[in-house]
Amino acid sequence: MRDIDFTKNAQKYIGTLVVKHQKQIIKNILALRENVQPQDSKKLHGSDYYRIDSGEYRIVYDWSNTVVFILLVGKRNDGAVYKKLKRK
């Protein structure tokens, strides 16, 4: 089972959400510990990162043999999460 490592931005963003959405996102992130490529995961074009959907949010992540790195969390219906990723 892998550990989970959050960037400060991802952790901060999750903290601003209502509890219902926080629980939903955390549940999906914890599931990545067991299966880093669930059925709805997709590799981002032009990047080595992957994303999964969690309700109306996207979770952008990467992984190694021992750790899942949560890079970004953001709204799914606008491109802001991908714009943030390009700035990194």
DSSP file (Angstrom, degrees, kcal/mol; ACC not computed):
  #  RESIDUE AA STRUCTURE BP1 BP2  ACC     N-H-->O    O-->H-N    N-H-->O    O-->H-N    TCO  KAPPA ALPHA  PHI   PSI    X-CA   Y-CA   Z-CA
    1    1 A M              0   0    0      0, 0.0     2,-0.2     0, 0.0    33,-0.1   0.000 360.0 360.0 360.0 135.6    0.0    0.0    0.0
    2    2 A R        -     0   0    0     31,-1.2    65,-0.3    30,-0.1     2,-0.2  -0.486 360.0-121.7 -87.2 155.6    1.3    3.4   -1.0
    3    3 A D  E     -a   67   0A   0     63,-3.0    65,-2.9    -2,-0.2     2,-0.4  -0.466  25.3-123.5 -83.7 165.8    1.6    6.6    1.2
    4    4 A I  E     -a   68   0A   0     63,-0.2     2,-0.4    -2,-0.2    65,-0.2  -0.951  23.8-173.8-115.0 133.3   -0.2    9.8    0.2
    5    5 A D  E     -a   69   0A   0     63,-2.8    65,-3.1    -2,-0.4     2,-0.3  -0.989   7.5-161.3-129.5 123.0    1.7   13.1   -0.3
    6    6 A F  E     -a   70   0A   0     -2,-0.4    65,-0.2    63,-0.2     2,-0.2  -0.765  17.0-127.4-101.9 144.5   -0.1   16.3   -0.9
    7    7 A T     >  -     0   0    0     63,-2.0     4,-2.3    -2,-0.3     5,-0.2  -0.508  33.3-111.0 -74.9 160.9    1.3   19.6   -2.3
    8    8 A K  H  > S+     0   0    0      1,-0.2     4,-2.6     2,-0.2     5,-0.2   0.897 118.3  53.1 -61.3 -39.4    0.5   22.6   -0.2
    9    9 A N  H  > S+     0   0    0      2,-0.2     4,-2.4     1,-0.2    -1,-0.2   0.914 110.1  46.3 -63.3 -43.3   -1.9   23.9   -2.9
   10   10 A A  H  > S+     0   0    0     61,-0.4     4,-2.4    60,-0.2     5,-0.2   0.928 114.3  47.4 -65.4 -44.6   -3.9   20.7   -3.1
   11   11 A Q  H  X S+     0   0    0     -4,-2.3     4,-1.7     1,-0.2    -2,-0.2   0.907 113.3  48.4 -63.0 -42.4   -4.1   20.4    0.7
   12   12 A K  H  X S+     0   0    0     -4,-2.6     4,-0.8    -5,-0.2    -1,-0.2   0.909 111.1  50.4 -64.6 -43.1   -5.1   24.1    1.0
   13   13 A Y  H >X S+     0   0    0     -4,-2.4     3,-1.0     1,-0.2     4,-0.5   0.922 109.0  50.6 -63.8 -44.7   -7.8   23.7   -1.7
   14   14 A I  H >< S+     0   0    0     -4,-2.4     3,-1.2     1,-0.3    -1,-0.2   0.887 105.9  58.0 -60.4 -37.9   -9.3   20.6   -0.1
   15   15 A G  H 3< S+     0   0    0     -4,-1.7    -1,-0.3     1,-0.2    -2,-0.2   0.716 100.9  56.5 -65.1 -21.7   -9.5   22.5    3.2
   16   16 A T  H << S+     0   0    0     -3,-1.0    -1,-0.2    -4,-0.8    -2,-0.2   0.594  91.4  93.1 -86.0 -10.2  -11.6   25.3    1.6
   17   17 A L  S << S-     0   0    0     -3,-1.2     2,-0.1    -4,-0.5    -3,-0.0  -0.355  87.3 -93.8 -83.2 161.2  -14.4   22.9    0.4
   18   18 A V    >>  -     0   0    0      1,-0.1     4,-2.3    -2,-0.1     3,-0.5  -0.381  42.7-107.1 -68.1 155.2  -17.5   21.9    2.2
   19   19 A V  H 3> S+     0   0    0      1,-0.2     4,-2.7     2,-0.2     5,-0.2   0.843 116.8  58.4 -57.2 -39.3  -17.2   18.7    4.3
   20   20 A K  H 3> S+     0   0    0      1,-0.2     4,-1.7     2,-0.2    -1,-0.2   0.924 111.2  41.4 -58.1 -45.8  -19.3   16.6    1.9
   21   21 A H  H <> S+     0   0    0     -3,-0.5     4,-2.5     2,-0.2     5,-0.2   0.860 111.6  56.2 -72.6 -35.2  -16.9   17.4   -1.0
   22   22 A Q  H  X S+     0   0    0     -4,-2.3     4,-2.9     1,-0.2     5,-0.2   0.944 108.8  47.2 -58.6 -47.6  -13.9   16.9    1.2
   23   23 A K  H  X S+     0   0    0     -4,-2.7     4,-2.3     1,-0.2    -2,-0.2   0.899 111.6  51.0 -61.4 -41.7  -15.0   13.4    2.2
   24   24 A Q  H  X S+     0   0    0     -4,-1.7     4,-1.7    -5,-0.2    -1,-0.2   0.917 113.8  43.7 -63.3 -44.4  -15.7   12.5   -1.4
   25   25 A I  H  X S+     0   0    0     -4,-2.5     4,-2.4     2,-0.2    -2,-0.2   0.925 113.5  50.2 -68.3 -45.3  -12.3   13.7   -2.6
   26   26 A I  H  X S+     0   0    0     -4,-2.9     4,-2.9     1,-0.2     5,-0.2   0.889 107.7  55.1 -61.2 -39.3  -10.4   12.1    0.3
   27   27 A K  H  X S+     0   0    0     -4,-2.3     4,-1.6    -5,-0.2    -1,-0.2   0.920 110.7  45.0 -59.2 -44.5  -12.3    8.8   -0.4
   28   28 A N  H  X S+     0   0    0     -4,-1.7     4,-0.9     2,-0.2    -2,-0.2   0.875 112.7  51.0 -68.7 -37.0  -11.1    8.8   -4.0
   29   29 A I  H >< S+     0   0    0     -4,-2.4     3,-0.7     1,-0.2     4,-0.5   0.920 109.1  50.5 -66.2 -42.9   -7.5    9.8   -3.0
   30   30 A L  H >< S+     0   0    0     -4,-2.9     3,-1.1     1,-0.3     4,-0.5   0.840 104.0  59.3 -64.4 -31.8   -7.4    6.9   -0.4
   31   31 A A  H >X S+     0   0    0     -4,-1.6     4,-2.0     1,-0.2     3,-1.0   0.795  93.8  66.5 -65.7 -26.8   -8.6    4.5   -3.1
   32   32 A L  T << S+     0   0    0     -4,-0.9    -1,-0.2    -3,-0.7    -2,-0.2   0.726  86.0  71.1 -66.5 -20.4   -5.5    5.5   -5.1
   33   33 A R  T <4 S+     0   0    0     -3,-1.1   -31,-1.2    -4,-0.5    -1,-0.2   0.866 109.9  31.4 -61.7 -35.1   -3.3    3.8   -2.5
   34   34 A E  T <4 S+     0   0    0     -3,-1.0     2,-0.4    -4,-0.5    -2,-0.2   0.860 135.0  22.0 -89.2 -42.0   -4.6    0.4   -3.7
   35   35 A N     <  -     0   0    0     -4,-2.0    -1,-0.3     1,-0.1    -2,-0.1  -0.920  57.8-174.7-135.4 105.5   -5.1    1.1   -7.4
   36   36 A V  S    S+     0   0    0     -2,-0.4    -1,-0.1     1,-0.3    -4,-0.1   0.606  84.9  46.4 -79.1 -10.3   -3.2    4.0   -9.0
   37   37 A Q  S    S+     0   0    0      4,-0.0    -1,-0.3    -5,-0.0    -5,-0.0  -0.566  76.6 178.0-129.5  70.7   -5.0    3.6  -12.3
   38   38 A P    >   -     0   0    0      0, 0.0     3,-1.9     0, 0.0    -6,-0.0  -0.135  49.0 -91.4 -64.9 172.1   -8.7    3.2  -11.6
   39   39 A Q  T 3  S+     0   0    0      1,-0.3    13,-0.0    13,-0.0     0, 0.0   0.816 125.2  47.8 -57.5 -35.3  -11.1    2.8  -14.5
   40   40 A D  T 3  S+     0   0    0     13,-0.1    -1,-0.3     2,-0.0    13,-0.2   0.360  85.2 114.4 -91.8   7.3  -11.8    6.6  -14.8
   41   41 A S    <   -     0   0    0     -3,-1.9     2,-0.4    11,-0.1    11,-0.2  -0.527  43.1-173.9 -78.3 145.4   -8.1    7.7  -14.7
   42   42 A K  E     -B   51   0A   0      9,-2.0     9,-2.1    -2,-0.2     2,-0.3  -0.996  26.1-119.1-138.2 143.6   -6.6    9.3  -17.7
   43   43 A K  E     -B   50   0A   0     -2,-0.4     7,-0.2     7,-0.2     2,-0.2  -0.656  36.0-118.1 -79.3 135.7   -3.1   10.4  -18.6
   44   44 A L    >   -     0   0    0      5,-2.7     3,-1.5    -2,-0.3     5,-0.1  -0.545  31.7-105.7 -76.4 137.6   -2.9   14.2  -19.2
   45   45 A H  T 3  S+     0   0    0      1,-0.3    -1,-0.1    -2,-0.2     3,-0.1  -0.385 102.3   9.0 -63.2 133.8   -1.8   15.1  -22.7
   46   46 A G  T 3  S+     0   0    0      1,-0.2     2,-0.3    -2,-0.1    -1,-0.3   0.700 118.7  84.5  71.5  20.3    1.8   16.4  -22.8
   47   47 A S  S <  S-     0   0    0     -3,-1.5    -1,-0.2     2,-0.2     0, 0.0  -0.956  75.4-132.2-147.7 161.8    2.4   15.4  -19.2
   48   48 A D  S    S+     0   0    0     -2,-0.3     2,-0.1    -3,-0.1    -3,-0.1   0.362  79.4  99.8 -94.2   3.8    3.5   12.5  -17.1
   49   49 A Y        -     0   0    0     -5,-0.1    -5,-2.7    13,-0.1     2,-0.3  -0.465  58.8-147.2 -93.0 162.0    0.6   13.1  -14.7
   50   50 A Y  E     -BC  43  61A   0     11,-3.0    11,-2.8    -7,-0.2     2,-0.3  -0.791   7.3-154.3-120.3 164.7   -2.8   11.4  -14.4
   51   51 A R  E     -BC  42  60A   0     -9,-2.1    -9,-2.0    -2,-0.3     2,-0.3  -0.989   6.8-170.7-139.6 150.7   -6.2   12.7  -13.4
   52   52 A I  E     - C   0  59A   0      7,-1.8     7,-2.7    -2,-0.3     2,-0.4  -0.947  25.0-119.0-131.7 157.4   -9.4   11.2  -11.9
   53   53 A D  E     - C   0  58A   0     -2,-0.3     2,-0.3     5,-0.2     5,-0.2  -0.755  21.1-176.2 -95.4 143.4  -12.8   12.7  -11.4
   54   54 A S  E >   - C   0  57A   0      3,-3.1     3,-1.6    -2,-0.4     2,-0.4  -0.771  64.4 -66.9-136.8  89.5  -14.4   13.1   -8.0
   55   55 A G  T 3  S-     0   0    0     -2,-0.3    -1,-0.1     1,-0.3   -34,-0.0  -0.515 119.5 -11.9  63.4-122.0  -17.9   14.5   -8.5
   56   56 A E  T 3  S+     0   0    0     -2,-0.4    20,-3.2    -3,-0.1    21,-0.5   0.194 126.6  81.9 -94.2  17.0  -17.4   18.0   -9.8
   57   57 A Y  E <   -CD  54  75A   0     -3,-1.6    -3,-3.1    18,-0.3     2,-0.4  -0.862  65.2-142.4-122.0 154.8  -13.7   18.0   -9.0
   58   58 A R  E     -CD  53  74A   0     16,-3.2    16,-1.9    -2,-0.3     2,-0.5  -0.923   7.9-154.8-113.0 142.9  -10.5   16.7  -10.7
   59   59 A I  E     -CD  52  73A   0     -7,-2.7    -7,-1.8    -2,-0.4     2,-0.5  -0.978   7.2-160.3-117.1 118.5   -7.6   15.2   -8.9
   60   60 A V  E     +CD  51  72A   0     12,-2.9    11,-2.2    -2,-0.5    12,-1.5  -0.871  27.5 155.4-100.9 128.5   -4.2   15.5  -10.7
   61   61 A Y  E     -CD  50  70A   0    -11,-2.8   -11,-3.0    -2,-0.5     2,-0.3  -0.905  30.6-162.1-148.2 169.9   -1.7   13.0   -9.4
   62   62 A D  E     - D   0  69A   0      7,-1.9     7,-2.8    -2,-0.3     2,-0.3  -0.897  17.8-156.6-144.7 169.5    1.4   11.0  -10.0
   63   63 A W  E     - D   0  68A   0     -2,-0.3     5,-0.2     5,-0.3     2,-0.2  -0.990  13.4-166.4-151.8 159.8    2.9    8.0   -8.2
   64   64 A S        -     0   0    0      3,-2.8   -62,-0.0    -2,-0.3    -2,-0.0  -0.606  55.3 -78.5-125.5-168.8    6.0    6.0   -7.5
   65   65 A N  S    S+     0   0    0     -2,-0.2     3,-0.1     1,-0.2    -2,-0.0   0.782 128.8  21.1 -66.2 -25.5    6.3    2.5   -6.0
   66   66 A T  S    S+     0   0    0      1,-0.2   -63,-3.0   -64,-0.1     2,-0.4   0.594 120.4  47.9-119.7 -15.1    5.8    3.8   -2.5
   67   67 A V  E     -a    3   0A   0    -65,-0.3    -3,-2.8   -63,-0.0     2,-0.5  -0.982  54.3-149.8-137.5 140.9    4.0    7.2   -2.7
   68   68 A V  E     -aD   4  63A   0    -65,-2.9   -63,-2.8    -2,-0.4     2,-0.6  -0.957  23.5-150.2-102.5 123.1    1.0    8.7   -4.5
   69   69 A F  E     -aD   5  62A   0     -7,-2.8    -7,-1.9    -2,-0.5     2,-0.8  -0.853   2.2-155.5 -98.4 116.3    1.6   12.4   -5.1
   70   70 A I  E     +aD   6  61A   0    -65,-3.1   -63,-2.0    -2,-0.6   -60,-0.2  -0.826  20.0 171.6 -91.6 109.7   -1.5   14.6   -5.1
   71   71 A L  E     +     0   0A   0    -11,-2.2   -61,-0.4    -2,-0.8     2,-0.3   0.913  56.5   0.2 -88.3 -47.9   -0.5   17.6   -7.2
   72   72 A L  E     - D   0  60A   0    -12,-1.5   -12,-2.9   -63,-0.1     2,-0.4  -0.990  47.1-167.3-146.0 150.1   -3.7   19.6   -7.7
   73   73 A V  E     + D   0  59A   0     -2,-0.3     2,-0.3   -14,-0.2   -14,-0.2  -0.994  31.1 141.9-133.9 134.1   -7.4   19.5   -7.0
   74   74 A G  E     - D   0  58A   0    -16,-1.9   -16,-3.2    -2,-0.4    -2,-0.0  -0.982  52.0 -61.0-162.9 171.5   -9.8   21.8   -8.7
   75   75 A K  E     - D   0  57A   0     -2,-0.3     6,-0.5   -18,-0.2     3,-0.3  -0.305  36.5-147.7 -61.2 140.9  -13.2   22.3  -10.3
   76   76 A R  S    S+     0   0    0    -20,-3.2   -19,-0.2     1,-0.2    -1,-0.1   0.804  88.2  62.2 -80.9 -31.6  -13.9   20.0  -13.2
   77   77 A N  S    S+     0   0    0    -21,-0.5     2,-0.3     2,-0.0    -1,-0.2   0.525 102.9  49.5 -83.1  -4.3  -16.1   22.3  -15.3
   78   78 A D  S >  S-     0   0    0     -3,-0.3     3,-0.6     1,-0.0     4,-0.2  -0.906  82.3-122.8-126.1 162.8  -13.5   25.0  -15.9
   79   79 A G  T >> S+     0   0    0     -2,-0.3     4,-2.0     1,-0.2     3,-0.6   0.288  79.8 108.3 -85.9  12.1  -10.0   24.7  -17.1
   80   80 A A  H 3> S+     0   0    0      1,-0.2     4,-2.4     2,-0.2    -1,-0.2   0.862  73.2  56.6 -60.6 -37.3   -8.5   26.4  -14.0
   81   81 A V  H <> S+     0   0    0     -3,-0.6     4,-1.4    -6,-0.5    -1,-0.2   0.877 110.2  45.2 -63.8 -35.9   -7.0   23.2  -12.7
   82   82 A Y  H <> S+     0   0    0     -3,-0.6     4,-1.9     2,-0.2    -1,-0.2   0.837 109.7  54.6 -76.9 -32.2   -5.0   22.6  -15.9
   83   83 A K  H  X S+     0   0    0     -4,-2.0     4,-1.3     2,-0.2    -2,-0.2   0.896 108.1  50.2 -65.3 -39.0   -3.9   26.3  -16.0
   84   84 A K  H  X S+     0   0    0     -4,-2.4     4,-0.8     1,-0.2    -1,-0.2   0.893 108.3  53.2 -63.1 -39.5   -2.5   25.9  -12.5
   85   85 A L  H >< S+     0   0    0     -4,-1.4     3,-0.7     1,-0.2    -2,-0.2   0.883 105.5  53.3 -64.9 -38.5   -0.7   22.7  -13.7
   86   86 A K  H 3< S+     0   0    0     -4,-1.9    -1,-0.2     1,-0.2    -2,-0.2   0.823 104.0  57.2 -65.9 -30.3    0.9   24.5  -16.6
   87   87 A R  H 3<        0   0    0     -4,-1.3    -1,-0.2     1,-0.2    -2,-0.2   0.723 360.0 360.0 -72.8 -20.8    2.3   27.2  -14.2
   88   88 A K    <<        0   0    0     -4,-0.8    -1,-0.2    -3,-0.7    -2,-0.2   0.476 360.0 360.0 -73.9 360.0    4.1   24.6  -12.1
